């Protein structure tokens, strides 16, 4: 059963077009305001649809319903309060069903709490002398708005571009994203969900956490999904076998 889920996750992530970071509405509302809420593509076989503005070129068919909820979700942590928001998905979604969001036969709306860009370590930058050092615990904060993806870690420019899902890169990139089923409306004690941590691929030298649609897996399988950025290439895996650059692994 565990092997099945791993295969499912890999196939799901490899068949979807990448999410963009700069050009995504952080509130997860509709992209196609110019024409309609959603383009009618097969849910798990999204394709690009070119519009007048380059920033609207996007595979938007990711199972989200045309429901805009401005409800903010706040969660306390030992580092400080994290504020995310709630989104809704239609039908689960179902892998074997060819149902599309917004159609009359929608069977269910599943809410998911989304927290984007939570720091899990101090910025590994040259300024704070942590560029080639092991990750350090983050500094406490009062409250952070976790409603937008943070930049990906530095990588070769050939892997960048809105058609690849990675636009911005920065040494300050150690952030994670959490997608959790919302059970606040259920009239029963809050459920305890399994946690799945997704490590993005890219041969250790490219990629980003925002490429994987964690909200879909959280809704369909009722699990908490965590994705995160990690240092890539020489900034992440260069080692000189001494204290000068011990590597971060």
HUWO-V700378 format. One record per pair of residues at least 12 apart in sequence whose C-alpha atoms are under 6 Angstrom apart, sorted by the first residue. I is the first residue (numbers start at 1). J is the second residue. Records with the same first field share a line. If there is no record, write none. Layout:
BEGIN
I->J, J
END
This chain:
BEGIN
13->212
18->164, 165, 211
19->165, 211
20->162, 165
23->55
26->147, 148
29->68
43->61
46->59, 61
47->59
63->89
64->88, 89
65->88, 89, 90, 101
72->84, 85
73->85
79->140, 141
80->141, 142, 143
81->143
82->143, 144
83->145, 146
84->114, 115, 146, 147
85->113, 114
86->112, 113
87->111, 112
88->110, 111
89->109, 110
90->108, 109
91->107, 108
92->219, 220
93->220
111->182
112->180, 181, 182
113->179, 180, 182
114->178, 179
115->146, 177, 178
116->146, 147, 148, 149, 177
117->146, 149, 150, 175, 176, 177
118->175, 176
119->175
120->138, 175
121->135, 136, 137, 138
122->136, 138
123->172
125->171
134->248
151->168, 169, 170, 173
152->169, 173, 208
153->169, 170, 171, 173, 231
154->169, 170
155->206
174->229, 230
175->228, 229
176->227, 228
177->226, 227
178->225, 226
179->215, 224, 225
180->218, 224
181->218, 219, 222
193->223
194->223
195->223, 224, 225
196->225
197->225, 226
198->227
204->232
205->232, 233
208->229
209->227, 228, 229
END
